[in-house]
Amino acid sequence: MNEIEEIPGGTITSPKGFSAGAVYAGLKSEEKELPDVGILYSEVPCAAAGVFTANRIKAAPVLLSQKNLSGRKAQAIVVNAGCANACVGEQGTTDAYDMAAFTAYKHNIDKELVLVASTGVIGVPLPMAKVREGIDRVMLSLKGGHDLAWAIMTTDTSPKEIAVSVSAAGKEFIIGGIAKGAGMIHPNMATLLGFLTTDAAVEPDFLQMTLRHAVDISFNMITVDGDTSTNDSVFLLANGLAQNEPIDADSPAADVFEKALEHVCLYLAKRIAGDGEGATKLIEVTVEGALTVADARMAARTIASSPLVKSAIYGADPNWGRIMAALGRSGVEIEGAGIDVYLGGLQVAQRTQAARFDPKEASAILSQKQVAIRVNLHMGKGSATAWGCDLSEEYVTINSAYRT
């Protein structure tokens, strides 16, 4: 029997053979001295996959990691928060290579097996003396995954981490993950970092294909503010220490591996959406009855990212017209006389006209910490779900003083 079970307190170091650590090196605010430089390490080289930002301006760590992943192998990830190492010219490239080389030297591995990630302010050079000193002080441990989850945070209010135990084809393995993101979050990746690990043996091409699909239905279906950053990276390392038969597309364990990875990515993605800068509510938008899945995805993301929809939900205002307006500009095929809209289980629009409903009941639904919006286009079988958050005054406050 195939099973996927969340591990209490699970994190990125829950799979066999992975360790991590993080330290405060002075890149973040000195008020709290939270860790800001960290390392993830595998005892053995891993099959590796990655998905990166669609932004045409890519930070130096993204370009280096893309290059290193051409060999489909990795053994370590080094990361810093507080500085994006983006838009600083050739110095950025030099510093990204230096981070990889210094980490490789410390752990006696090839520098091509080190992936690099950075997050923080754009246009500011890395304080490399602090970064090197931080890398040198990082001590790896099995519990260090929790520290690494804290180290990658910028404006996040809490760490995001999970691990699941998987039973498939007579073998057991674990998938773990951490992620960060709170602002500049929008489909096609965003200001997010996601690190995923598994002790399963997985064929590299299948690993990449499965990661891309999982990212597509999770991290690419969340939005906070409509902006996509220069540094977004999701890495997946598989070290094979579970000693299972390598999983590929034709393996008996392929489906359950894919479902387990989707579970981990969806959990992390929804945690990011719910922790959006200034957010007070998590919004889930489901569009069904579209002509195609692509149409459903586009419609759901447009509604979830609409500033008017987001601000109405913040104020618990059941103004369903804003949902209809966002849908109408989404670019999907619709029939104006056939659209139903629900807030939670309450229908507020029927066939593109107002339904009879109690505004106080609708407002109470929108006052909850999690708000579900469902739209039925009655045109086909395409459906998709996107996640976002409400828009509060705190979002403006955070982003008007991000550097000051």
C-alpha positions in Angstrom: 0.0 0.0 0.0 1.4 3.4 -1.0 1.3 6.0 1.8 2.4 9.6 2.3 2.6 10.8 5.9 3.8 14.1 7.3 6.6 13.8 9.8 6.1 15.9 12.9 8.8 18.5 13.1 10.1 17.3 9.8 12.5 19.5 7.8 15.0 19.4 4.9 17.5 17.2 6.9 14.9 14.5 7.6 15.9 12.4 4.7 19.0 10.1 5.3 22.4 11.6 4.6 21.5 15.3 4.7 22.8 17.8 7.2 22.7 21.6 7.4 23.7 24.6 9.5 23.4 28.4 9.6 24.9 31.3 11.4 24.4 35.1 11.7 27.1 36.8 9.7 25.8 40.4 9.8 23.9 40.5 6.5 20.5 40.9 8.2 19.3 43.4 10.8 21.5 43.5 13.9 18.4 43.9 16.1 17.5 40.2 16.2 20.7 38.6 14.8 18.9 35.8 13.0 21.0 33.4 10.9 21.7 34.7 7.4 24.3 32.4 5.9 23.7 28.6 5.6 24.7 25.4 4.0 22.9 22.2 3.1 25.1 19.2 2.5 24.7 15.6 1.4 27.1 12.8 2.4 27.2 11.7 -1.2 26.7 13.4 -4.6 23.0 13.7 -5.6 20.9 13.7 -8.7 19.9 17.3 -8.9 17.1 19.4 -10.5 16.3 23.1 -10.5 13.6 25.6 -11.6 14.4 29.2 -11.8 12.9 32.7 -12.2 11.3 33.6 -15.5 12.5 37.2 -14.9 14.9 38.1 -17.8 17.2 39.9 -15.3 18.7 37.0 -13.4 21.0 37.4 -10.4 24.6 35.9 -10.5 23.7 33.0 -8.1 20.9 31.9 -10.5 23.2 32.0 -13.5 25.9 30.0 -11.7 23.4 27.4 -10.3 21.9 27.0 -13.8 25.4 26.3 -15.1 26.3 23.8 -12.4 23.0 22.0 -12.8 23.9 21.2 -16.4 25.7 18.1 -15.0 22.5 17.1 -13.2 24.5 16.6 -10.0 25.0 18.5 -6.8 26.1 17.8 -3.2 25.7 21.1 -1.4 23.8 24.4 -1.4 25.2 27.6 0.1 22.8 30.5 0.7 22.7 34.0 2.1 19.9 36.3 3.0 19.9 40.1 3.2 21.6 40.7 -0.2 20.4 39.4 -3.5 23.8 39.7 -5.3 21.9 41.0 -8.3 22.6 43.9 -10.7 26.1 44.5 -9.4 28.1 43.7 -12.6 31.0 41.3 -12.8 31.6 41.5 -9.1 28.4 39.6 -8.6 29.6 36.7 -10.8 32.9 36.7 -8.9 31.2 36.6 -5.5 28.8 33.8 -6.5 31.7 31.7 -7.7 33.6 32.5 -4.5 30.7 31.3 -2.4 30.6 28.0 -4.2 34.4 27.6 -4.2 34.8 28.4 -0.5 32.0 26.0 0.4 33.5 23.3 -1.8 36.9 23.7 -0.2 35.5 23.5 3.3 33.8 20.2 2.6 36.3 18.8 0.2 34.0 18.5 -2.8 34.1 19.8 -6.4 32.9 23.4 -6.7 30.7 22.4 -9.6 28.7 20.3 -7.1 27.7 23.4 -5.1 24.6 25.4 -5.9 24.3 29.0 -4.8 21.3 31.1 -3.7 21.0 34.6 -2.5 18.0 36.7 -1.5 17.6 40.3 -0.3 18.2 43.8 -1.6 19.0 44.2 -5.3 21.9 46.4 -6.5 24.1 46.1 -3.4 27.4 44.1 -3.5 27.7 41.2 -1.2 29.9 41.9 1.9 32.1 38.9 1.0 34.3 39.2 4.1 31.2 38.6 6.2 29.9 35.9 3.9 33.2 33.9 3.9 33.5 34.2 7.7 29.9 33.0 8.0 30.5 30.0 5.7 33.6 29.1 7.7 31.6 29.1 11.0 28.7 27.0 9.8 28.5 23.7 11.7 26.5 21.0 10.0 24.0 18.8 12.0 20.8 16.8 11.5 18.9 19.5 13.4 20.5 22.2 11.3 17.6 22.1 8.8 15.5 24.2 11.2 18.3 26.8 11.4 18.6 26.9 7.6 14.8 27.5 7.3 15.3 30.6 9.5 18.5 31.7 7.6 16.8 32.0 4.2 14.0 34.4 5.5 13.9 38.1 4.6 10.5 39.7 5.4 8.9 36.3 6.2 7.3 36.2 9.7 7.9 32.5 10.2 10.0 29.6 8.7 8.4 27.2 6.3 9.5 23.6 6.5 8.0 20.1 6.1 9.0 16.4 5.6 6.9 13.4 4.5 7.6 9.7 4.8 6.7 7.8 1.7 6.0 4.0 1.3 6.1 2.9 -2.3 6.9 -0.4 -4.1 8.0 -2.0 -0.9 10.5 0.7 0.0 10.4 3.7 2.3 11.9 7.1 1.6 11.5 10.7 2.8 11.1 14.0 1.0 11.9 17.2 3.0 11.8 20.8 2.1 12.1 24.4 3.3 11.1 27.7 1.5 11.0 31.4 2.0 8.9 34.2 0.4 6.7 37.0 1.5 7.0 39.8 -1.1 7.6 40.0 -4.8 5.6 36.8 -5.2 3.8 36.1 -8.4 3.3 33.2 -10.8 6.3 32.1 -12.8 8.2 32.0 -9.6 8.8 35.0 -7.4 11.1 36.2 -4.6 11.1 32.7 -3.2 13.7 30.1 -2.5 12.8 26.4 -2.2 15.2 23.7 -1.2 14.0 20.1 -1.4 15.7 16.8 -0.5 15.0 13.1 -0.7 16.9 10.0 0.1 15.2 8.2 -2.7 17.2 7.2 -5.8 15.7 9.0 -8.7 16.7 9.1 -12.4 17.8 12.7 -13.2 15.5 13.4 -16.2 12.5 12.2 -14.2 13.6 14.2 -11.2 13.7 17.4 -13.3 10.4 16.6 -15.0 8.7 15.9 -11.7 10.1 19.0 -10.0 8.9 21.2 -12.9 5.4 19.8 -12.7 5.2 20.2 -8.9 6.5 23.8 -9.1 3.9 24.5 -11.8 0.9 23.6 -9.7 2.3 25.1 -6.4 4.9 27.9 -6.4 3.7 29.0 -9.9 0.2 29.3 -8.6 0.8 31.7 -5.7 0.7 35.5 -5.8 1.2 38.3 -3.2 1.8 41.5 -5.2 2.3 40.7 -8.9 6.1 41.1 -8.9 8.6 38.5 -10.0 12.2 38.7 -8.7 15.6 38.1 -10.1 16.7 35.4 -7.7 14.0 32.8 -7.5 15.3 29.2 -7.3 13.9 25.8 -6.3 16.4 23.0 -6.0 15.7 19.3 -5.5 18.5 16.9 -4.4 18.1 13.1 -4.4 21.0 11.2 -2.8 19.7 7.6 -3.2 20.5 6.5 0.4 17.1 4.9 0.8 18.6 2.2 -1.5 15.5 1.8 -3.6 15.5 1.0 -7.3 16.0 4.3 -9.1 12.7 5.8 -9.9 11.9 6.8 -13.4 8.7 7.5 -15.3 7.9 3.8 -15.7 8.7 2.7 -12.1 6.0 1.4 -9.8 6.9 4.1 -7.4 6.7 7.0 -9.9 3.2 8.1 -9.2 3.5 8.1 -5.4 6.9 10.0 -5.6 5.2 12.6 -7.8 2.3 12.9 -5.4 4.6 13.2 -2.4 6.6 15.9 -4.0 3.5 17.8 -5.0 2.3 17.5 -1.3 5.5 19.1 -0.1 5.5 21.9 -2.7 1.9 22.7 -2.2 2.3 22.9 1.6 5.3 25.3 1.3 3.6 27.4 -1.4 0.4 27.9 0.6 2.6 28.8 3.6 4.3 31.5 1.5 1.0 32.9 0.2 -0.4 33.0 3.7 2.7 34.8 5.0 2.6 37.5 2.3 3.9 40.9 3.5 1.2 42.5 5.6 -1.2 39.6 5.0 -4.0 38.8 7.4 -5.8 36.1 5.3 -4.9 33.3 2.9 -7.0 33.4 -0.2 -7.7 30.2 -2.3 -9.2 30.8 -5.7 -10.6 27.8 -7.7 -11.8 28.2 -11.2 -13.7 25.3 -12.7 -15.6 24.7 -15.9 -13.0 26.4 -18.1 -12.4 25.3 -21.7 -8.8 24.3 -20.8 -6.6 23.9 -17.7 -4.5 26.7 -19.1 -7.5 29.0 -19.1 -8.5 27.9 -15.6 -4.9 28.6 -14.3 -4.9 32.1 -16.0 -8.2 33.0 -14.5 -7.5 31.8 -11.0 -4.1 33.6 -10.9 -5.7 36.9 -12.2 -8.4 36.9 -9.6 -5.9 36.0 -6.8 -3.6 38.8 -7.8 -6.2 41.5 -8.3 -5.5 44.4 -5.9 -9.2 45.2 -5.8 -10.2 41.7 -4.9 -7.4 41.5 -2.3 -8.3 44.8 -0.7 -12.0 43.9 -0.6 -11.2 40.7 1.2 -9.0 42.6 3.7 -12.1 44.7 4.5 -14.5 41.7 4.4 -16.5 43.4 1.7 -18.5 40.9 -0.4 -18.0 42.9 -3.6 -18.2 40.0 -6.0 -18.2 42.4 -9.0 -14.4 42.8 -8.5 -14.0 39.1 -9.0 -16.1 39.3 -12.2 -14.0 42.2 -13.4 -10.7 40.5 -12.8 -12.0 37.4 -14.6 -13.1 39.5 -17.6 -9.6 40.9 -18.1 -7.8 37.6 -17.5 -7.8 36.8 -21.3 -9.6 33.5 -21.0 -12.6 32.4 -23.0 -15.8 33.1 -21.2 -19.5 33.3 -21.9 -20.9 36.4 -20.2 -24.2 34.7 -19.3 -22.8 31.6 -17.6 -20.6 32.5 -14.6 -21.3 31.5 -11.0 -19.3 32.9 -8.1 -19.1 31.5 -4.5 -17.6 32.8 -1.4 -17.0 29.8 0.7 -20.2 27.8 0.2 -22.3 30.9 -0.3 -23.3 31.7 -3.9 -23.1 35.4 -4.6 -23.5 35.4 -8.4 -25.5 33.2 -10.6 -25.2 33.2 -14.4 -23.2 36.5 -14.3 -25.9 38.2 -12.2 -26.4 38.8 -8.5 -27.7 35.9 -6.5 -29.9 36.3 -3.5 -27.6 36.2 -0.4 -27.2 37.8 3.0 -24.3 40.4 2.9 -23.7 39.9 6.6 -23.2 36.1 6.0 -20.8 36.9 3.1 -18.9 39.4 5.2 -18.5 36.8 8.0 -17.0 34.3 5.5 -14.5 37.0 4.3 -13.6 37.7 7.9 -12.1 34.2 8.4 -8.3 33.6 8.2 -8.8 31.4 5.1 -11.1 32.6 2.4 -12.2 30.3 -0.5 -13.4 31.8 -3.8 -14.9 29.4 -6.4 -15.8 30.4 -9.9 -17.6 28.1 -12.4 -17.5 29.2 -16.1 -19.7 26.3 -17.3 -17.7 25.9 -20.5 -15.6 22.8 -20.2 -13.7 20.5 -17.8 -10.6 22.7 -17.1 -10.0 23.5 -13.4 -7.1 25.0 -11.4 -6.5 26.6 -8.0 -4.3 29.6 -7.1 -3.4 31.0 -3.7 -2.8 34.6 -2.5 -3.4 36.9 0.4 -5.3 40.1 1.2 -3.8 43.6 0.7 -3.4 45.6 3.9 -1.9 48.9 4.9 1.1 47.0 6.4 2.2 45.9 2.9 2.7 49.5 1.9 4.5 50.2 5.2 6.9 47.3 4.7 7.7 48.1 1.1 8.0 51.8 1.5 10.8 51.3 4.0 12.4 48.1 2.8 15.9 49.5 2.7 15.6 52.2 5.4 
